[in-house]
Amino acid sequence: MTVVLGALLALGPLTIDMYLPALPKIADDLSVTSSVAQLTLTGTLAGLAIGQLVVGPLSDSLGRRRPLMAGIVLHMVASLLCLAAPNIELLSIARGLQGMGAAAGMVVAVAVVGDLYAESAAAAVLSRLMLVLGVVPVLAPSLGAVVLLKLSWHWVFGVLVVLAGLLLVMAALALPETLPPAHRRPLRVRGIVSTYGELLRDVKFMTLVLVGALGMSGLFAYIAGAAFVLQGHYGLNQQAFALLFSAGAIALIGATQFNVVLLKWFSPQRIVFWALMLSLLGGVVFIAITQTHTGGLYGFLTPVWVILGAMGFVIPNAPAIALARHQDAAGTAAALLGAAQFSLGAVVAPLVGVLGNDESALALVMTVSVAIALVLLLSARSSTSVDVEDGDSVLAETA
């Protein structure tokens, strides 16, 4: 079950990461600027956000399996459109459809965790899933680079068609239905709107949603700018870029697995707080390094890896705490969590290009995202009744 759920979660990041080494080549071949080429990433993130908002309520009404299968088929069709895309406009649209299809796997995987597990157990399971999910950023850019050695960037999407097809077979054979008919919600527009309204009015839930989304925004900023900084500024080839990009993913993976150990001693709330503190410290150092132009390549990579590692504690814990508040609508709650992450990512990713696609732009965007997340977490207790530590806030405890 862990492998199957991890594979479903992986479809979205695989769709995002596999073509990253090709971004500079896409910009050249389609005669567009790097910022315009990055809009294909924005299209994918927007598709992931919109798709999750649609699939979540459907999975609460129809069960988990049917919306999942339809989403994977949509992803395969969109990948074929990307393969044949003659211009940046069609490629961007097809990438958006790809994201919508991949959203089904991500929503259903998280919803199944919500169906089966409570808060701390869900955080532990999501951490284990991050181990499976974390393999994707390690392998995807390298796989894309291998394709680019022999073929044009179009064929990266041909490989995605095959991988999605294999995932479809795996899900059909190995994923049971975890939402019994008695627990399903009627498929009515008024009911769906009511459920989303209930979630949006839950201040604690929405605070956790925004904290998780802002944490992910830093990751998306790195995804958007890494190829241009590492290949453009530091002169790395596609294969060297893939290796260093994978090293950042390893930092993220390692943190998610250490998170399982920490959960035996600390609550998910406390772990999120200290992870954001660590990432903010790394961000301040990152800005200082980029402004003084010290450290070279390793001066750039070290704070990035610190921030990515800290996000390995935030990404599984914040959603687990949020899901525990609405297990009766796990699909819709998972959709809102994912939609917030990817819609905010769709806004943040182009900012790196707008600000110059360099180290300073990347440092600023990553640090500001983390800082806002921390401010939200700390301000929640004073403005609402949101606690960050079993009834006593970490802020009061540290004070």
C-alpha positions, 0 to 999 in steps of 0.5 A: 500500500505504501508503495502504491500510494507513493507512486500515486503521489509521485506522478505530479512531481515526476511530471514537474521535474523530469523536463527541468534539464530541458527548460533552456533547450525548450526556450531556445527551440521555441524562440522564447525567453527563459521567463516565458519557458517557465510558464510551462511550469506555471501551467503544470502547477495551475493544473495541479491546483485546479485538478485537485479542487475538482477531484477531491469532492468527486472522490468523496462522492464516487469513491477513490478509484474511479476519479483516479483512473480518469485522471491518469488517462487524462495525464496520458492524453496530455503527455501526447499533446506535449510530445507533438506541441509545435509552439509554447502556447500549445505546450503550456496548455498541454502541461496544464492538462497534465497537471490536472491529470496528475492531481488525481493521484495526489489527492487520492493518495492523501485522501486514502491516508486520511481514510485510514489513519489519525493525526500522528499516525498519518504524519508517520505514514506521510513521512514514509510516503515521502521516502517513495516520493523523494526518489522522484526528484532524485531520478526524474531530472537524471532520467530526463537528461538521459533522454536528452542525450539521444532524443529531443526534449519532446520525447521526455513526454513520451516517457511520461506516457509510458510511466503513467500507463504503468501507474494506471495498471498498478492502481487498477490491480493493487489499490483497494477502495477505502471509502465505503458507500455508506461514508460517501457524500452526495454529488451535489453542487450545493453539498460541495460548496458547503463542504468547501465553506466549512473548511474555509471557515476553519481558521486552524485548518486554513492556517495549516494549509497556508503554512504548508503551501508557503513551505512548498512555495520555497521548493517550487521557487528552487525547481523553477530557478535551479536549471537557469542558475546552475546551468546558466550561471555556474556552467553545469551541463545537463547531467551535472545539473541533474546530479546536484538537483538530486542532492537537494532531493536527498536532503529533503528525503532524509529529513522526512525519514528522520521526522518519523523518529522525531514523532516518537518524542515530539508532536507534529506541531512542535516539529513544524515550528522548529523546522520553519525556524531552521529554514528561516535561518538558512534563508538569511544566510542564503541572502547574505551569501548571494549579496556578498558573492562568497562561497561559489557553487557550494556557497549557493548549494549549502543554504539551499540544502538546509532549507530543503531539508527543513521542508522535509519536516514541514511537508508531511506534518502540516497536512497531517495535522490539518487532515485530522480535523476533517476526516469525514471529508478527507478527499475535499480537505486533501484537495484544498491542501494540494490546491493551495500548495500548487496554486501558490507555487504557480504564482511564486515560480514565475517570480524567480524569472521576473526577478532575474533568474539568478541566485539573489532572486532565488534566495529572496523568494525562498526566504520570504516564503518561509518567513511568511509561513512562520509569521502565520504560525506564530500570529495564529494563537494571538488572533484565533485559538490556533495552538501549535503545541497541544493546548500551549503554543510553542511561542509561549513555551520558548518565551 
